[in-house]
Amino acid sequence: MGDSPITLALALFSTLAFGAAFVLTQFALRWMPPRLGAAFSVPSSTLLFWCLAPFSIRPAEVDLNAAGLFAVIGLLFPAVVTLLNFETNRLMGPNIAGAVGGLAPLFAVLLAVMLLGEHVRFFQLFGIAAIAAGVVLMYSGQWKAFTVRGLRLLALPLTASAIRGFVQPVIKLGLERWHNPIAAVVIGYTVSSLVLILAALVPGRALEQTFDIRGPLWFAAVGLCNGSAVLSMYAALGLGPVTLVSPLIASYPLVTLLLSFRFLKCERVDARLVAAVAITVGGVVLLLVT
């Protein structure tokens, strides 16, 4: 069941949605700063999930231990990850933000092996390594331009990547007790929404800027895109192993790159980029066929 077409389709849809969200964020940040934008983005998804909840959550099936786990996860994901991703996107652009985020499976696979006892097949290791190497190579030319301060800024997307990676095996652990991805996102996103709204209310420059309706609308679109990606990821994790789902989703920087080239005009095609794309796609193929 773990390698079923449904699992792969869910993981690949999550990949597309995550990749698109990074590009949409660039448009949203033109009208609203990250801290305030996050307070519109995640609650937009939360509202949608609550609309779905009555049709998919039955009180008799509730597992309080799993619900508590989902709530604890909500303190970090998507709340903290959203703030880190938006700030990285503002400071470094969508491609670098997405590229470092593509390292999440390194953390996810490590914890999945330790916590869930999952096994990584020989060729899967090559696939995971190829995806990580291809994602980094996509932006190798941009790393060279970083100052010491710029390198320190990498701590932002790297922290987001680690949180996202570690969350995936923990979510799977909760889904094994209560197999309901919508319940997982409803609980986690509700907690995250409260965290982000409180963060937005803290006095600061974010609230001093002129309010423009385009900001909330763009960030709502980002939230719906990210929310659908997370729901698909949770559904895929409920059906398949972390060692397969996480690396597949980690290829989303390829989507970000292609969309950035089309809509942001911020990437040129050269031999390095072609090689990076080939390596990344090769890694995905290895995961799909092994």
Residue, then its C-alpha position, 0 to 999 in steps of 0.5 A: m500500500g505504501d507505494s500505491p499510485i494514490t500515495l504517489a499522486l498525493a505526494l506529487f500534488s503536495t510537491l506542486a502546491f508547495g512549489a507554487a506557494f513559494v512563488l505566490t509568496q513573492f507577490a504577497l510580500r509586495w503588499m504585506p510584511p511576513r509577520l502580518g501576512a502569516a496571520f492571514s495565510v494560515p487562518s485562511s487554510t484553517l477556515l477551509f479545514w474547519c468547513l471540511a471537518p463536519f464531513s470527515i471527523r466523527p466524535a466516536e473515532v477521536d483519539l485524544n493522544a493523537a489529537g494532543l500530538f497534532a496540537v503540539i505539532g501545531l505550535l511549530f508547524p505550520a506556525v514557525v515554519t511559515l514565519l521562517n519561510f516568509e522571512t527567508n523569501r523576503l530576504m533571499g527570494p523564493n529559490i534559495a528559500g525553496a532550495v534549503g527547504g528541500l533538505a527536509p527529507l534528510f531530517a525526516v528519514l533519519l527520524a523515521v528510521m529511529l522512531l518508526g523503524e522504517h528501512v531505507r533501501f540501497f537505491q532509495l539512499f541514492g535517490i534521496a542524495a540525488i534530490a538533495a544534491g540537485v536542489v543545492l546545485m540549482y542555486s550553487g551560483q547564488w551561494k557564492a554571492f553570499t556575505v558572512r551575514g548572508l550565510r548566517l541568514l541560511a539558519l532561517p530556511l535551515t531551521a524551517s527545513a529541520i522542523r518540517g523534516f522532523v514533523q513528518p515522522v511524528i505526524k505519521l506516528g499520530l496518524e497510525r493511532w487516528h488515521n484522519p489527515i483532516a483531523a490532523v490539519v484542523i487541530g494543528y492549523t487551529v493551534s498555529s493560527l492562534v500562535l500567528i495571530l498573537a504574534a501579529l498583535v505584538p507591537g512592531r513595524a508590521l502593524e505600522q505599515t499602510f494596510d492594502i487589501r491586496g496583501p490579505l488576498w495574496f496571503a490567503a491564496v498562499g495559505l490555501c496553496n500551502g494548506s492543500a499541500v500539507l493536507s496532501m502530505y499528511a494523507a500521503l504519510g498516512l498511506g506510505p512510508v516517510t522514506l518515500v513521501s518526504p524525498l518526493i515532496a522535497s523536490y518541490p524547489l524544482v517547481t519553484l524554479l520553473l514557476s520563478f523562471r516563468f513568472l518572476k523572470c529571475e533565473r536563466v537556463d545554463a549547463r549548471l541548471v540543466a544538470a541540476v534538474a536532471i539530477t533531481v529528476g533522476g533522484v525522483v525516478l529512483l524513488l519511484v522505481t525502487 
